[in-house]
C-alpha cells in the first residue's frame, strides 16, 4: 500500500513539476522604462507651459540668442532666489525654484513638488554621502527610511500620472481639475 501511495503521489507531482518547469519566468513585456515615461511626460508638460508663455521650447541643435536663452531658462527653471533648499550631509546645499515650467510639471506629476525635491535630492545623494562618511551604502540607506519611502511613493505617483498623461493624446499639460 505504501509503495502505491508513494507512486501515486509521485505521479501527481510530475505534471506539477512539468508545469512549473515549463512555464519558467514570464518573458519581459515590452514596457517602457519608468524613468523614460516620467521624462516624456515632463517634456510634454514643460513644452506646453513654455508655449503658453509664447516661447519655443528648446531643442538640440537650436541656437537662440543669449537674450532668448535667458528668458526661456527663467520661464523653464524659475527666476530669482530659489525657494527650496536641502542641506546634504556631504556639506553641499541643493536649491530649486517653485516657479517655472519645470516646477509646475513636477507638481503635476509628483503631486508634491517640494516633497519630491527634498526626497530626490537626499536619495540621489546617498552614494556620495556614503563615500563622504566612509560608510556602506546600506548603512546610509538605513538612516534615511522616510526619505526613501517618500521617494518611492512620489515616483510611483508620478509614473501613474505620466502614464495617464501620455496615453491621452489630447492632454495639453493643463492641471487636471
N, C-alpha and C positions, 0 to 999 in steps of 0.2 A: 504494500500500500504506500509505503514511504517513497519508493522509487517512482511510483505512478504520480504521486502528488508532486514530487520534485520535477519529473519530466514534464508534467502538465504546466507547472509554474514556469519552467524554463521556456516551454513553447509559447506561453502567453507573453513572456518578456521579449522574445525575439522580434515580434512586429514593433514593439515599443522602441527597442534599440535601433531597428532599421529606420523607423520613422524619425527618431531624434537624430540619428547619424546622417540620414539623407537630407533632412531639412537644413541643417547647419545654420550659420548666421545668415540673416536675410541680406540679399545683395544691397549695397548702398543705393538709396534712391537718389535721383538727380535733384537734390535740394541745394539751393544756393547757400553760400557761406553766410551765416547771420550778420557778420560784420559788413559784408558787401550789401546786404539788404538794407541795413541801417544807413550805410554811406549813401546808397542810391536815393533813399527817402530824404536824407538830409540835403542832398544836392537838389532834389526837386523842390523842397521847401525853400531853400535859400535862393534858388534861381527865381522862383515866383515872387519872393519877397523883394529881391533886387529889381525885378521887372516892374513891380507895382510902384517902386520909387523912381522909375524912369532910367534905371541903369541896365546896361547889357552885362549879364553875368560873365565873369572872366573865364576864358578858355585857354588851354595851352596853345602857344603859337601866336596869340594876340599880343599886340604891343600898344596898350593905351598910353596916353601921355602921362607923365608923372602926376599931374593935377587930377586927371580922371582916375588913375590908380589909387590915389589918396582918398578920393571921395567914395569910390567903390569899397575900399578897405574899411573906411569908417562905417559905411552902411552895413557891410558884412560882419565885421568883428566888434563894432561899437566904438564909441569915441569918448574922450575924456578919461578921467581916472577910473580904473577898474573897480567894480562894485563887489566882486567876490575875491577872497583871498584864503589860501590854505598854507600854513607853515608846516613844512615837511620835516621829519626827524633828521634828515640829512643837512638841514640848515637852509635849504632853498625855500623860497616863497613862490607859490604859483598863484597867478592872478587871472581873472577873466571878467568880461563885461556881462551885464544882464540885458543890455540893449544890443541892437544889431540883429541882423537876419539869422546868424548862427545861433545866438541865444534863443531867438524865437523858435527856431527849428528844434533845438534841444528841449525847450519847454513843451512843445507839441508832442515830440516823440517820447521823451522820458517822463513827462508829467510833473517833473520837479527839477528844473534846470540847476538851481543852487545845490540841491541834494546830489544830483548827478555829477556836478563839477567837483564837489568835495570827495565823493566816493571814488570817482575815476582818478582824481589826482593822487589819492592815497594808494589805491590798488595798483595803479600803473607805476608806482614808485616803490613797490615792496622789494624788488630785487636791489635797486640802489640802496635802500635802507638796510637790507641785509649785508651788503658789501660794506657800507659805511660803519655799521656796528660790529662787523666781523662775526655775524651770526648766520645760521642757516635760514633759508627761505621759510622753512616750516616754523621755525621759532618766531619769525617776524609775522607770518600769517596768523599764528596763534594769538598775537597781540591785537589783531585787527578784525575780529569776527563780525562786528557790527558793520564796519565799512565794506567788508567782502559781501555780507548779506545784502546790504543796500545796493551795492554794485550789481549783484546778480538779479535782484528784484527789479531794479530800474532798467537794466539791459533787457530783461525778458519783456517788460512793458514796452520798451522802445521797439523791440522786434515785432511784437504784436501790432503796434501802431504802424510801423513801417510796412509790414506785410499788407495791412488793410489799405494804407495809402497807395501803395504801388499797384495793388490789384484793381483799384478804381481809377481808370484812365481819365476820368473827368475831374479828379481831385486837383484843385489849384493850389493847395497849400494853405488855404484859409483855415483858421482854427475851427474845429468841429464844435457844434452847439452843445 
